[in-house]
């Protein structure tokens, strides 16, 4: 925790030390193409089972019970490509230490080549193209991340990606990557990624993602890790939005073929300009129970209810109740580990934007 706070303070000092024309480009310098943004995300979580281990099992970003925490502090600096640009996202906190590489969430250069309607090429480190949710909780409907986001797909990659608008409503992206959640590759093979986004209507979008590559270290390689991801979003009205996220993954391991799969449904209803409610239900099945993403329980599910309130434009407050469930005793009890089939948590989070 202290390390995370110290790292974020360093980021703030770096921002303050920048030239005023860069730091305040959004307000004072309309000529400069460099912009910045950021946020600070803090929370408190309570597991009503009061687990003896103090652990919220399967929770990647909020794994410790009865704690105030700096979830994430982030500063983003970006120059939109015209035709050359870049983006750097610097972050610190619990999210960074659990899923990322130190201070850098993203750091990549961009060039747009004058081919057709413009071929965009990014090279460096960037977040994954897989999944409906993202690392920053402010951009998700719920405060906590789904099981799928934590276990079924990667968080980030290092490599190159090429994006092209095939049609006005169809964009394709191809990536050549070092692998899952790594800066340097652990073998001589490269991982391939694909994303196709199709805007069926202005209110309906379908995204198909895939990733395939060898993720085991040499010389102990049995086969490739392959994952397919389908995302469907639907805007029913100005107030109601729905989404579906589904994953299927497999990897050839020394003990055989490991498979994992799951799906999540989302709903968000905007009550008024300051408040909204969101629901998420998902299931996750690691039937092989020996995949690299194994949680120790073969069938998991969860339901999450989130209330969001924005007292100010730059402040988001979220209260959340979440119940994680297993097909067998897996979660920790008050006196004994691994004796419960479910865990109910309450979370209060606050996000300040700047």
N, C-alpha and C positions, 0 to 999 in steps of 0.2 A: 504494500500500500504506500509506504513512504517513498519507495523507488518510483512508483507511478506518479505521485504528486510532484516529486522533484523533476521528473522528465517533462511533465506538462509545463511546469514553471520555466524550464529551459526553452520550450517552444514559444511561450509567451514573450520571453526576453528576446528571442530571435526575431519575433514579429515586430516588437517595439523598436529594435535596432535597425530595421529596414528603412530605406529612404521614404520619407512621407509621401512622395508621389506614387510609390508602389503600395504602401500600406493602406492609404486612404483613397485608392484609385476609384472605388465605387462612388464615393461622395464628392471628392474634390477634383479629380483628374479624369475627365471624360475621354481624354485622348489615349491614355495608357491602356493597353489591352490586358494588363495583368490585374486580376481580381483576387479577393480573398474572402473566406467565410470560416465559420467554426462553431463549435458548441461544447458544452460541458454537461455531462450526464452523470447523475448520482442517484443512489437508490438505497432502500432498506428492505430486507426480505425476512419473513418469518415462516418457518416450516411448523405447522401446527402439531406435527408428530414429535417435535423436539428430538430429532435423531441423536442417539448417543454418540455417533461419529461426527456430528455437526455437518454432515454432508447432504446436499440436495442432489441425489443421484440422477444421472443422465442430463443434468443441466450444465451445459457447456460454459455459459457466460455468467451464471449466478449460482455457483456450486456450493457456497458456504452459507449455512443457516445463521439467522440472528445476527446479521452484520449490516452496518452502514458501509457503503463502498463507493469509490470513484469507479464507475463503470467504464467511462471513456471520456477523454477530452481530445478534441481534434481541431486542427487548423489546416485548411486547404488553400493552396495557392495555385492559380490556374491562368494560363494564357491560351485562349481558344485558337485553334489552328487557322492561320490565314496567310500562307498555307502551312506554316510551322508553328507548333505550340507545345505546351507541356502541362502536366499536372503533378503536384506533390501533395499528398495527404499525410500529415504528421499526427501521431496520436499516442496517448499513454493512458494507463489504467488497467483494470482487471481484464477487459476485453482484449487489449493489446498483448498482455502477458500470456493469455490463454490460447490465442489463435493467430497472432501475427508475428512479424519479425522486428522486434524492437520498436523504434519510433516510426518506421515507415509502413503505412498501410498500402499506399500507392506511390509510385514515382516512375513516370513514363513520359517519353517524348512522342509527339504526334506530327504526322505530315499528311497533307491531303494532296494526292496526285491528280492532275487534270485528266483523268480517264473517265469518259462518259460523264455521269453526274457527280463524279468525285470518289476516288478510292481512298479511304482513311486507313492509315497504318499507325498502330501504337506499338512501341517497343519499350520494355522495362518490366516493372512489377505492377500488377493491377488485380482488382478483386475478380472473383470467378464470374463467369457468365451463367452459371448454373443456379437454379432455385428462384423462388418468388421473393423470399426475404433477403435482407441485406445486413451488413455488420452494424450499421448505425440504427439504433432503436427508433430514433426520431422519424425515420423514413418507413417504418413498419406500422401496421395497424395495431399490433399488440406490443406490450413492452418486452416480455420475454421472447426468446427465439424458439422456433419449433424444433421438434426432435429431428425432423428431416434436415433442417439447416445445420444442426449441430453434428449429425452423424452420417447422413447419406451422401453428402456432396463436399467438395473442397471449399476453402475460404478464399484463397488467393493463388496466383500463379506468377511465374517469371517467364517472359518469352515475347512473342510478337503476335499481334492479331490484325486481321485485315477485314474491314467492313465496307459493304457496298450496297447502295439502294437499288436493288434489281428492278423494282417497280415503285410507284409512289407510295404504295401501302405494304411493300415487302422488302425487308432488309435482311441480308445474310452476312454472318461473321464467321471467319475461319481463324483458328488460333493454333500456333505451334509453341508448345510449352515444355518447360523442364520437368513438370510433374505437378503433384498435389502439394500445396502448402510448403513450398521450398524455393529457395533462391538458386541453389546449385543442384544439379541432377545427381541421383545416386546410381545411375547406370548410363549406358551409351545410347539408349533409345529416347525418342521424344514422344510426348503426349500430344494428341490432336484433339482440338475442341471445335464444336460447331454450334451455331445458334441461328435460327431462322425465325424472324418475327413477322407475323402477318396480321395487319389490322383489317379484320373482316368488315367491320363497320366502324364508325367513329366511336361507338360504345362497346365494341367487342374486339378483343385481341387474343391471338393464339401464338404462343412461343414454344418452339421445339428446340431442346438443347441436348447435346451429346458430348461425351468425353471418353477417350480411349487411349490407353497407354500402359507401358510396364512401369509399375510403381515399386516393385521389390528391388532390393539392392543386389548387385552382382557379387558373387556368382550364383546366389540362391534365387533364381528366377524360374517361376513355374508357368506364368502366363500373364495376360493383360488384365487390367481393371477397366471395366466398361460400365458406364452409367447413362441412362436415358432419362430425360426430365421434360415433362409437359406442363405448361402453365396456361391457364385460360382465365381472362379477366372480363367482367361484364359490369358496365355501369347501367343499373336498372333505372335510376332516376338521379336527380341532382343530389338526393340525400342518401340513396342506397347503392352500395357497390358490393360485388361478389367476386370471389376468386377461387380457383382450384389449382393445387400443386401436387404433382405425382412423380415418383421416382422408382426406377428399377435399376439395380446394380448387381454386378457379378465379377468375381475374380478367381482365376485358377490358382489355388494354393497347394502347398505340398500334400495336405491332407485331402484334397479334392476341390470341388467347385463351391465357392462361397457365394451366397446370394443375399441380397437385402432389398426390400421394397416397402413402399408406403405412400400414403396420400393425405392431403390436408384440404379442408374446405374453410373458407374465410367469409365473413360478412362484416360490413361496417355501415353504421347508420349515423348520419350527421344530425344531431338534435337541433342545433342552432349554430351561430357563428363561433361560439366559444366551447362547445362541448360535443362529444360523439361517443358512441359505444361500439365495441368490436367483439366478435366471437370467433373462435378458432377451434376446430375439432380435427384431430389427426390420428392415424394409426401407423405403426411402424413394425415391420416383421423381419427379424433376422433369423430366419428358420434354420440356417446352417449352424448358427451359434459359434462359428469359429472364423467369421470374416474379420478383416482388419478393423471394421467398424462395430464389432460386437460389443454389446452393453452388458452381457451376462443374462439378459432376459430375452426370450425369443419373440414375444409379442408385447408391444407397448402401445399405449394410447394416451391421449391427454385432451382435456377441454379447458379453454382459457376464456375468461370474460374480462374485458378491459374497459374502464371508463376514462375518457380523456377530457381535460379541462384546460383551456387557454385563457388565463386571466389577463395576459398581455400578449402582444404579437410575438415577443421573443422568449416566452416562457410556456413550456408544455408540462403539465402535471398529469401523471397517470396512476390510477389505482387498479390493481389487478388481482384476481383470484384464479388460481390454476390447480387442477387436480391431475396428477400423473398416475397412470394405472398400468399394472403388469399382469400377465396371465399366470404368474406364480409369485410366491413370496420373494421379494427382491429388495424393496426399499427398507431403510433402517428404522427400527422402532426406538422408543424412548430409553429402553434398557438393553436391547439386543440388536445387533446389526442383522439385516437380511430377514426380517420377520414379518414385513408388511407387504400387501399387494398394491398399496397406493400411498401417495404423499400429497397433502394439500398445502399449498403455500399462498401467502398474501404478500404482495409487493407494492411499495409506494416509490415511484420514480419521479425525478424532476430533471428537465432538460432546459438549459439556458442557451439560446441561440445568439450569435453575434456575427 
